[in-house]
Amino acid sequence: MTKVKKEKGSAEAEEAAAAGGNEKSYQELIANMNEIAQPLASKKLSKKLYKCVKKAAKVKNIRRGVKEVQKFINKGEKGIVVLAGDTLPIDVYSHLPLMCEDRNLPYAYIPSKVDLGSSAGSKRPTCVILIKPHEDYQDAYDECLEEVSTLPKPL
């Protein structure tokens, strides 16, 4: 039972993999999506939505989780609804797109609930977030609102 010395090149490669190894590419995340995840935000729009969620979370201007988002949609609160496309079972939040369409709220699916939760400043994955408008990040909000509104709605 002796120790085996590692080569420097393989040790550095392992450290790099450990540091950023849990990052999945956009294509890998799309492979794990639900069937109902339409309209899906593009890679570019997903990044913009993550940034907007991060800015909204700083000023505590988001609603997080199915129960809370559903309650405030019913109360008539306005904003952008961001849903995670890899949530299972889909029955947990399959009613929310219909509620959004009834109230003319823009909504979009993004590939990862882990990334959505972390952009909201939480260690827990989050399957749905409502971004409310605020003057601190109005430019980013308007840009996301415009792009999410132009996404094609499912049939």
N, C-alpha and C positions, 0 to 999 in steps of 0.2 A: 504494500500500500504506500506507494510513493507519490509525491505530487508531480504533476505533469506541467511543465511550463508552457504557457500559451505564447503564441507569436504576437508581436506588437500589432501587426496589421489586423488580425482577427479580433483582438481585444478592443481595438478602436472601433471596429465595425459593430461589435456587440454593444458597446456603449452608445453609439449613434442610434442603433435599432431600439435600445431601451429608452432613450430620450424621446424619440419621435416615432416609435414603433406602433403606437396605438392609433396613429392618424391613418384613416382610410381615405382612399381617393374617392372622388365624386362618383365614378363609375362603380366602384365596389359598394358604395352606399345605395345606389339606385338598384342594384341587384337584390337588395333585401326589402324593397318597397312593397306596400300593399297594393291590391288590385284597384281599390277605390281612390288612390292618391292622384287625383286629377283636379285642378290644374297644378302641374308640377313646376316649381320655380327652377329656372336655369341655374347653372353654377354661379354665374355673375350675380343674378338676382338673389340667390341664397346668401351670398356673402353680404350684400347690401342689407338684407333682412336681419342677418345676425348682428351687423353693426348697429342697425336701428334698435333692435331689442336691447343691445348692450347700453346704448345711450338712454333708452327709456327706463331701463332698470336702475341706472344711476340716480335718476330723479324720482324713482319709485312710481312710475306711470304705466305699469303693465298689470295685466290680470293673468295669473298663471294657474293652469290646471283646468280640467274639464268642468268641475263643479262651479268654480268661481267664474269662468268665462261664460258658461251657460246662464248663470244667474244674471250677469251684467248685460248679456245680449238680450235677455228677456226684459230687463229694465230699460232698454233702449240706448245703451251706451254705444258710441261710435268709435271706430278704429279699424285696424287691419288685423285679421285673424290669421295666425301662422300655425299650421298643423304639421306634426311630424308624421312622415309617411311610413315609418317602420314600427308603428305601434301595433301590438297584438294583445288581445283579440281586437278586431276592428269594431266590434259592437260597442266598445267603450266610448268611441267618439264619432260614430258614423252618422249621428243625427245632427251634428254641428254644421256641416256644409249646407244642409237644408234650411236650418235656422238662419244662417248667414244670407242665403239667397232670398228668403222671405223678407228680411230686413234691409236688403241691398247693401250688405257689408262685403267688402272685398276680402277674399281669403285665398291662401296658397299653401301648397304642401312643400315641405323641404325634406331632404332625405333622412335626417338623423335627429332622434329625440335627445340623444346625449349631447350633441352640439347645441341644440336649442336650449337645453337646461343650463349648460355651461355659459352660453352667451347671456343668459338672464342672471348670471351671478350665483348659480346654485350648483351644488355638487350632485344633485339628483336629476335624472333625466325628466324632461317635461314634454308631454305630448301635444299641448295646445297653449298658445299665448295670444292675448289680445293687446296690441300696441295702441295706446291712446295718443292722440295728438297733443303736442306741447311746444311752446315757443323755443325751448332750448335746442331742440333738434328738428325744427320744422322743415328745413331744407331736405334732410335725409328722409323724413317721413313723407313729404310730398312726392319725392322721387320714387320711393317704394310704392306709394299709393297709386301713382300713375302707371307703373309697370305691372303691379298686381291686377289692376283694373283691366288692363289690355290682354291678360292671359285668357285663352279660350275656355269657356265653361264646359263641363262635361254634359253629355246628353242625358 
